[in-house]
Amino acid sequence: MPAISTEDLNALENPGINSFEHISVSSKPYEWGLGSTKRTAMIRENLYSKAVVVKDWAEVLSGIGKTSFRKNVKLDVDRARLVTESYKETQGMPIVIRKAMVMKKLCEEIPIFIEPGQLLVGDPNSAPNEIRWFPEIASEHMLESIQPSGGYGHMVTNEEREEILEICNYWKDKCQEAAVKSAIPEDVLPYLERSLQNPCFYANHWACGRNIIGFDYELLFEEGLNNRLKRVESKLAELTKKIVDGMQDMGNEAYLEKKRNWEAQIICGKAIIRFAQRYAELALEQEKAETDGVRKAELKEIARICTKVPANPPETFYEALQFQWIIEIVGRYLHGPNNGSGPGSPRAKFAPRWKAGWESRITRDEAKELLEC
């Protein structure tokens, strides 16, 4: 990204308010950002735009155009590599366990980072300028896209291109796209892809892996993941004991479904906690090397919070935001494709606890800055 100008830095000293009146008269309403503090304005300034770029939208609708990304955006190969490795390692296991092991591997091994000045940590990509992809959902389109002449050709190195081809070769008959296509009558298949004869834009959205995700934060905030894990472990132990003692009257299929689902929940819960702990460890590493006293204190606080949540219930507004963000990153963005929506308004999640005590422990300006982060 280009360096921020002196003019913009001066403007950041007095960013004003996020009102229509302000932005309508501002000489540079979007170039330097509209954060309520210099910190959040700078964070916004350094964001990478990852929206696709098209020269002619009509060509895309007709199926002959190519979408691309801006030149400074790279393709994240780490996620695709780890997912593929995990599925190879768990061949033959129940699918619910295989998916849980994917989450475990991603949470434990995907590269992480903390951006300068950021107070809330967590990202589903390996670097700020990278965009992830999901070979387990669809991979065929990548074969052409990553070629030098393709829309993603500028986003990968030659070595990464070769690795992606190997990953696609593994998933060509195993991904969700292949499974769906194999079940659709041949005379219907031509209508699933865009072309001059079939410009429909929505016929193949199953290839996006879209789903509706919602998390019960009222319950999560009340318990924390550790308490939920204890309950699942207790249920699993109770089920095993009843089966061994002959006290449980259920078929093998019902027993295995319960057992495997609870085992998968335990794997996933521990993986999410570990993901947060990795950020705590990284924050402490950065804190040791940091020379600015204010930033050292901030990194130390990030480490404390990520050690605490989401393993345990949040007790402050800051802890609750970090709790929520870790859950969203892993469950909504890292482990599965985004369904096009965000986590929703924080009002319903935070308002009761805000009135019950959080309000007295943080100023509204501090809360606003955290929300902007």
MONOR-V915824 format. One record per residue. PHI is phi in whole degrees, 0 to 359 (999 if undefined). OMEGA is omega in whole degrees, -180 to 180 (* if undefined). D_FIRST is the distance of its C-alpha to the first C-alpha in whole Angstrom. Layout:
# MONOR-V915824
phi/omega/d_first
PHI/OMEGA/D_FIRST
PHI/OMEGA/D_FIRST
This chain:
# MONOR-V915824
phi/omega/d_first
999/179/0
294/-180/4
295/-180/6
288/-174/9
278/177/12
298/179/15
300/180/17
291/178/14
299/177/15
296/179/19
294/-179/19
295/-180/18
296/180/21
221/-171/23
291/178/21
77/-176/24
234/-179/25
270/180/24
252/179/27
298/-179/27
299/-178/29
291/-175/26
289/-179/23
286/180/25
252/-179/26
293/-179/22
289/179/21
226/-171/17
293/-174/18
240/-173/15
287/-180/12
254/175/12
93/-178/14
233/177/18
291/179/18
284/176/22
227/178/20
298/-180/18
302/-174/17
288/175/16
294/178/15
293/178/12
299/179/12
296/-180/12
300/-175/9
269/177/7
293/175/8
260/177/8
283/-177/10
248/175/13
288/-180/15
291/179/17
244/176/17
229/179/21
280/-178/22
216/-177/25
298/179/26
298/179/30
291/179/29
296/180/28
297/-178/31
276/176/33
93/-176/32
253/-180/31
272/179/27
239/173/24
270/179/21
215/176/18
233/-178/14
296/-168/11
297/-177/10
268/178/8
261/-178/10
249/177/13
272/179/17
279/-180/18
267/-175/21
301/-178/23
298/-179/24
299/180/26
294/-177/27
294/178/28
298/-179/30
295/178/32
300/-178/33
297/-180/34
295/176/36
293/-178/38
288/-174/39
251/179/40
308/179/42
95/178/46
281/175/45
302/-173/45
299/-180/42
295/177/41
287/179/41
299/180/39
293/178/36
295/179/37
291/173/36
297/179/33
300/180/32
300/-178/33
293/179/31
296/-178/28
295/-177/28
270/-169/30
237/-178/27
294/180/24
301/180/21
235/-180/20
206/174/18
234/-178/17
286/-180/14
304/177/14
82/-176/17
289/179/17
257/176/21
249/-173/21
246/179/21
128/179/21
208/-179/19
276/179/20
253/-177/18
281/180/18
205/-177/14
300/-176/11
257/-179/10
251/178/13
234/-173/16
276/174/19
219/-168/23
236/-178/26
296/180/29
289/177/32
267/180/31
204/-177/31
225/-174/30
301/-177/31
296/-177/29
290/-176/26
302/179/29
273/-173/28
297/-176/24
272/176/23
294/-178/25
310/-180/23
270/-177/24
277/-178/23
295/180/21
254/-174/19
303/-179/20
279/-174/17
263/-178/16
225/173/18
274/178/20
298/179/23
294/178/25
294/179/23
300/178/24
295/180/28
294/180/27
297/178/26
298/177/29
294/179/32
297/180/30
296/179/31
296/178/34
294/-172/35
269/-172/34
303/179/36
243/-177/39
239/-175/38
286/-178/35
299/179/36
302/-180/35
295/-179/38
295/-180/40
292/-179/40
299/-179/41
291/-178/44
262/-177/45
261/179/45
305/-176/48
301/-178/47
287/178/48
266/-175/45
309/-179/42
301/-177/42
275/-179/41
271/-178/38
251/178/36
288/178/34
201/178/36
298/180/37
278/-177/41
226/-175/39
279/-178/36
302/-175/36
266/-170/32
244/-173/34
292/-175/36
239/-180/35
290/174/33
296/178/34
285/179/32
273/-179/29
66/-175/31
290/179/31
203/179/33
259/-177/34
241/175/33
214/-178/34
244/-179/35
276/-176/38
290/177/36
300/179/39
286/-180/41
297/179/38
296/-178/37
290/-172/41
254/-168/42
78/-175/38
289/-180/38
300/180/41
294/178/43
292/177/43
297/179/43
299/-179/46
292/179/47
295/179/46
298/178/48
293/179/51
296/-180/51
295/179/51
295/179/53
296/179/56
297/180/55
298/-179/56
296/-179/59
295/179/61
293/180/60
297/-178/62
277/180/65
72/-177/65
265/-176/65
255/-179/62
260/177/63
212/179/60
288/180/60
300/-177/58
296/179/55
295/179/54
297/-178/55
294/179/52
296/178/50
298/-177/50
301/-177/50
291/178/47
295/179/45
292/177/45
297/179/44
294/178/41
298/179/40
295/178/41
301/-177/39
292/-179/36
299/178/37
294/-180/37
294/180/33
296/178/32
299/180/33
296/178/32
301/178/28
295/-180/28
297/178/30
297/177/27
290/176/25
297/179/28
295/179/28
293/179/24
298/179/24
292/176/27
299/-180/26
292/180/23
297/180/25
294/-178/27
270/-176/25
283/180/23
260/179/25
280/-175/24
297/-179/27
295/-179/26
292/176/23
301/180/26
294/179/28
295/180/25
294/178/24
295/179/28
291/176/29
301/179/26
298/180/28
298/-176/31
293/-179/30
289/173/29
286/-177/32
275/-176/34
244/7/33
271/179/33
298/-177/36
235/180/38
298/177/38
285/179/36
243/178/37
225/178/35
300/179/32
301/-180/29
298/-179/31
293/178/31
297/179/28
293/175/27
306/-177/30
299/-175/29
294/177/25
298/179/26
299/-179/29
296/-178/27
299/-177/24
286/-173/27
286/-174/29
263/-170/27
248/-175/24
279/-173/25
276/-180/28
212/-180/28
299/178/26
295/-180/25
270/177/28
93/-180/26
235/179/26
264/-177/25
287/178/28
87/-178/29
292/179/30
283/-174/31
303/-176/34
294/-177/36
284/-169/35
254/-173/35
304/-178/37
300/-179/40
285/176/39
299/-180/37
288/-176/41
274/178/42
160/-179/41
296/-174/37
301/-177/37
279/-174/39
251/-179/37
205/178/33
281/179/33
294/178/31
294/178/28
295/179/28
295/180/28
296/180/26
296/179/23
297/178/24
297/178/24
293/175/20
297/*/19
